[in-house]
Structures are given as structure tokens and as C-alpha cells.
Amino acid sequence: MVANSMALETVQRKCCKQCLFSKNKIVSDPRKAEILEDCEQNNSHFQCHKATIKGVKGTCRAFYDKCTNPAISAMLESIGEVEFVDID
């Protein structure tokens, strides 16, 4: 369950089995490329599909690990601005 967080970023604690970055993703490779391009162009993070289904914000864990700036992420984590949650 997702807590009501005051953190700047809420991130799925672990990747789901249908993660955009897995072989079991639920979109085609061209659609994945479009999604990632849109995130880059809009300076946004890819939201976990499980979170969006539940109507909550939750950045995809693999996106967070692979596509965000590690130094900025580490800094935000160190000051408590990133909350890792389980979105079931």
C-alpha cells in the first residue's frame, strides 16, 4: 500500500513482472521508445503502471534506477525526499 508521503518522489520498491524494462513488458519496443522519449522531452519520470491503475503516483523502479541521475537521486534519498513504496 502507498503511504501518504510528503517526499518529493515516490518510487516503487521493486520492479514488477511486467516492467517496461523487462522482457515481459506490456508494450511493444517502439511504444517503449516513445514513452522514454516523452519522459525525456517533458523532464518527467515514467509512472509504474500498477500505480496508475490504482490512481496513485509511483515512479517505476527500473526507470528510477536506469534513467535518473544517480548523484541527484542519492542526494534526494539522503535528505528523505525519496520514499520507496510497495504498490500492490
N, C-alpha and C positions, 0 to 999 in steps of 0.2 A: 504494500500500500504506500502511496505517496504522502509524505508529511506536508503540512502547510509550511513551506520554507520561506525564509527571508533571504536566502542565499541568492546571489546573482545568477547562478547556473545550477540547474538540477539535471543530473546525469544518471542514466540507467546504470545500475551497479554492475551488471554483466550483459554480455551480448545475448540476444535471443537466438533461437534456432533458425529464424527466417531473416536474419540481419542483412541489411543492404550490402554488407561486405563479405557475406558468406556465399558458398556455392548454392545454398538453399534460399537465396533471396527471392522475394515475391514479385520482382520486376525484371524486365529484360536488361541486358547490358547497356543498350542505347538509352533507356529510361534512367538507369543509374547514373550515366554520364550527365544527362540533363539535370537530374536532381543535384548532383555535386556542383555543376556549373552554376546553377541557380543559387546555391548556398554561397559560392564564392562571389558571384556578382552582387548579391544582396548582403554580404557580410553577415550571414546567418548560419545557424547550426541546424543539422538535419535532426528532426524530431523522431524519436522511436515510434514506429507505427503502433505499438501496443499502447503507448501513452496517448497518442492522438485518438485512438479508438475510445479510450476512457475519458477523453476530454481534458487531459492534463498536459502540462509541458514537461518534457523529459528528453534531453539530448541523447541520441543513440550513442552507446558506449564506444563502439568501434569508430564512429565519426570523431568522437572526442579524443580517442587515443591516436588516430591516424591523421586527422585533418586540422587539429588546433595547434597553436604554437605552444610547444612544451614548456618553455620558460614562463610564459604568461599563465598557462594552466597551473603550473607548480606554485607560482606566486599567489594566484587566487585561491588555490587549495589551502596554502599555508595561513591565509588570513580568514579562512572559513567562508569564503564566497562560493564554494562549490559543494553541493550536497549530493552524495551518491545514494540513490534510492532503488528499491525493488518495485517494479511496475508489473504486477501480476495480472 
